[in-house]
Amino acid sequence: MRSDPASIAFEASLFDVLRTGLRITRGDPRLATRAMRLLWRQKTAVGRRDRAERRGVHVPPFVIYSVTGRCNLQCAGCYARLLHQHERPELTAERMARLLEEAKDLGVSVMLLAGGEPLLRPDLLEQVGRRPEILFLLFSNGSLLDDARIGQLARMPHVLPVLSLEGEEKETDERRGDGTYEHVTGAMERLSRAGAFFGTSLTLTSRNFERATNEAALRALVSRGCRLFYFINYVPVELGTDSLQISSEQVAELTRRLALYRRTVPALFIAFPHDEMAFGGCLAAGRGFVHINAYGSVEPCPFSPYSDSDVTEMSLEQALASPLFRAIRENTTLDESDGRCALWKKREWVKGLAGRGGS
């Protein structure tokens, strides 16, 4: 059995999220039934993780998998474009299928599917549709969500599309391109009509903070059918953008607003890395989650692109035994009390660890 208090608290929080999902969908029997089924499946996953732990394998409940480095947009400051481009080929469809099966067998509860734009992988929805044991969060720019794909998603309650916005129309189109906001909100309306549970991700900067987190804007999205809000504090991967990080005052205000919205707004609210503050610090490197990039490298976090393990050369179980991950987990100074990514702040240390094989 696992003994790390942060890991235990993080697992408990996943169940709290699912129970909240059940509560906010009670008015829709079809969605409520789906939420109950997902909750039951996650309890089964905990048993699988505990069995792995007894074998000496620490399996995080949450995996971020960037399925492709390709994208059809050119968003300013995109971490995938700046940190995760390689000459290597992306994982084949066959290796992706084995990876998802390995994750299921090990007891991974949730996989966040990122990119690039994940829907540029034509095999993706078919692959995830075969594995209802895992809850998939499909992070998409929404541009490829045609009626056929929306129909598929409506039939897969374990796959939740999460569409990216930057706040309101002006901020979204400035970062993502003209017409993006209109396209995304149109996709939301079609998802709602199809009966799909969906959400939005909002990258919070010092500039868009107020417009992206004010209650009126969030309730307007709820009225469109949005039931999940994923706030991501901006990480300055692009040189010269440190000023875009949210301020200490905004970090404190986000804490206050999240507490309020979780009581009063009929939606789920997740904040990264902000929520890690409540768990005593960084949850990366397998403490709560890991990142697998499009080319097979298993990394501590999307914002820490260093690795000593690769699923093109080994199983996911073997990759999770990474000495690099163990060294990071044993560090007690990965402080995120300022709401900023601890591994990004200590990236030279992580890079050095990876160069020494994690020792």
Buried (B, 14 or more C-beta within 10 A) or exposed (E): EBEBEBBEBBBEBBBEBBEBBBEBBEEBEEBBEBBBEBBEBBEEBBEBBEEBBEEEBBBBBBBBBBBBBBBEBEBEBBBBBEBBBEEEEBBEEEEBBBBBBBBBBBBBBBBBBBBBBBBBBEEBBEBBBEBBBBBBBBBBBBBEBEEEBBEBBBEBBBBBBBBBBBBBBEBBBBBBBEEBBEBBBEBBEBBBEBBBBBBBBBBBBBBBBEBBBBEEBBBEBBEBBBBBBBBBBBBBBBEEBEEBBBEEEBBEBBBEBBEEBEEEBBBBBBBBBBBBBBBBBBBBBBBBBBBBBBBBBBBBBBBBBBBBBBBEEBBBBBBBBBBBBBBBBEBEEBBBEBBBBBBBBBBEBBEEBBEEEBE
